[in-house]
């Protein structure tokens, strides 16, 4: 089974920043994934109609033919425009919830903090899927890590997303104490951002220790500003 993590930059192409559902759908299909975690996804505006805020994951579902999907808003832009994470799955979704990551009490790095969330889904086959997108500031990232540690399971668990930190960050080491970083199975060093000239790796797929990793990759695809991250696994 193949998993994919993809920060879509609200389905905008890079570097021209034009919403392009066909490009994002083609990227998903070209990667051949069965389950896809998506970051920076927009949902339908609850206020006046806004062409920039539509059912993005619904559109991707139609274009890819992957029928099962879920959108998890983390914030409401302008009070009425939802923005957050999403998932697509060829496996039936048995249950799913949107877990809001607590904001830091003292926002010591400025005022432009952005609330983030975690999708926690149970998929057919007793698979737990966690999809998240860390904030930019260290205190946000600490809260996100603490939240994840409460929901990671020790069996048949997949965690993926844009963590906004490099592999040497101490928070990644904390996660590696519970899970396997599939980047260990790259055939050569791989970076994910920015997609046209990557300088850092901030996108990850982790698996619980009981999951066998067959292969992992960051394909050299320029669609959004992040390259997708993939992992092929077997469940014992």
N, C-alpha and C positions, 0 to 999 in steps of 0.2 A: 504494500500500500504506500502511496506517495503523498506526502504532506508539503504544503507550500505556504510561506509567509511572504506577504507582499504589501508594502506601503504604497498605495496608489496615488498619493498626493491629490485626493479628491477626484481621481480619474482624469487628471490633467496630464497631457503629454509633456515630456521634457526634451528640450528646454523651452519650447514655445508656449507652454502653459495654456493649452487649449483642451477643454474637456473632450475626451475621445474614448467612448465606451468600446468601440470596435478594437482599438489598439490594446486596451486593458484585457478584454475578453480573449483576444488572440494570444496575448502573453500567457494567460492562465492555461489555455488549451495547449500551447506549445510546450509548456512545462509538464503537461500530462498528469497533473495532480488530482487526487481523489478528494482531498479535504484542503481547503484554502482559508487561511486567516488573512483578513484585510484590515489595514490601518488607513486612517484619514479618509473616511467615507461619509458622504452626506446623505441625509434622509429627507423625506418630504417636509416642506415648510408647513407649520401649523398656522401661519398667519396668511398674509396676502400671497397669492401665487408668485413663486420666484423660480425662474427657469434655471438658475444656478443651483438650487436645492431641490433635488428630485429623489426618486427611489433608485439610488445608484446601484445598490446590491441587487435589487429586483431586475434592473436593466442587465446587469452582468449575468444573472441567472438565466434570463431569456436568451442572451447571446451565446452563452456557453452550453446551454442545455442541462446545467446542474440545478436540479429543481429545489433542493433543500437549502434554505438560507435563513440568516438571522441578522438583524441590525441592532447594534447596541449604542445608543447615544450616550456620550459623556458630557457634552455641553450643549447649550442652546445658543447659537449665534444670534445676536439681536433679539434674544428672548423667544424666538419662534422657529429657528432653523437648526435642526438637530445635526450633530457632528460627532463621529466616534469610530468604533470598530465594527467589523462585520465578519461573517463566515459563509462559505459555500461548502456543501457536502454532498457527495454522491451517496453516502450512507444516510439512512434515516436519522433524524435528530429525535432522540427519545425525550430529552428535557434540556432546557437551556435557561440561563439567568444572566442578567447584567449586574455585575458587582462594581459599585463605584469605589474608586480608591480615595481614601480620605486626603483632603488637602492638608498641608502642614499648618500647624497652629500659628507659627511665626514665619511670615513670608519675608525672610531676611534678604532674599536676592532680588527683590523688586515687586512690582505689582502685576506683571504679566504672566502670572501662574495660570495654568490651564488644567482643570479637573480631568482626570483620565479614568479609564474603566478596564474591567476584565470580563470577557465572555467566558463563562463556564458552561460547557455543553457535555451532555452524555450522549454518545453516539451508539448506534447498533454495534454489538460486539463488546459491550461494557467498556468502551473507550472514553476516557475523560479528555476533553480538549479545552485548553486555556489559551485565549488570544488576548494580547495586551499591547499597550503602547505607553512606554514610560514618558514622564515629563522631562523637561530639559535641565531642571535644577537638582542638585544632590539630595536635598531634603524630600523632594517629590519622589525621587528614585528610591530612597530608603523606604518611604511609605508603600510604594508599589511592590517592593521586594517582600516586605512584611505581609502584605495582602496576599501575594502569591503563595508564600509559605503556608498560609492557612488553608489553601485550596489544592495544592499539589497532592496527588495520590501516588502511592508507591508502586502501583501496578497499572499498566495499560494507560499511561498518561502522556500526553503531548502538550508542550508549552511552546508558544511561538509569538513573535512580534518584533517590533522596532523598540529596542531597549535604550536607545540614545546614549549608550556607553560602549567603550571598547572592551575587547576580551580580557584585558588585564585589570579592569575595574574590580574592586573588592566585592561588589555586589554580585558580579558574575561568578566569583569564586564561591560565594554563599550558595548560589543556585546549583553549582556543580557538586556541592556536597550532597544534594538530594537527587540530582538528575544528571544525565549524560548530555554534554554539548555535542551535537552532531557535527560541528565543525572539526572535531577530531578525526573525522573520516574524509575530509577533503583530500584530494590527491595532490594539491598544491595550495599555498596560501591564497585566500579569497577575500576580497573587500566588497562592500555593498553600497557605499555612498560617497559622492554622488554618482549616479549610474553611468554617466558619460566619461568620467575620469575618477574612479573610486580611490579614495584616500584612507577611508576608515571602514571597519566592520562594526555595524551597530544593529544588524538584523540577525535573529537567531531562531533555531529550532532545538529545543531540549526534549529528551524522552526519559521516561522512568527506566531504572536499571534493568528491568525485565524485558524491555523492548530491544530486539535485535536491529541494529542499523546496518542496512545493506550498502548504502551510498549516500553522499550528501554533496550539495553543489550550490554555488551562486552563479547561475548562468549569466553570460555577458550580454544581457538584454537591456536596451535603453528604451523604456516606455514611460514610466514615471521617473521621479528623481532618485528612487531607490531601485537597485536590482533585486529581483526575487530571490528568495532563499528556499531550497528544496531538500527534502530528505526522504529516501525510500526505506521503509522499515518492514519488519515481520513481527507479528504478535505471537508469542508463545502460548 
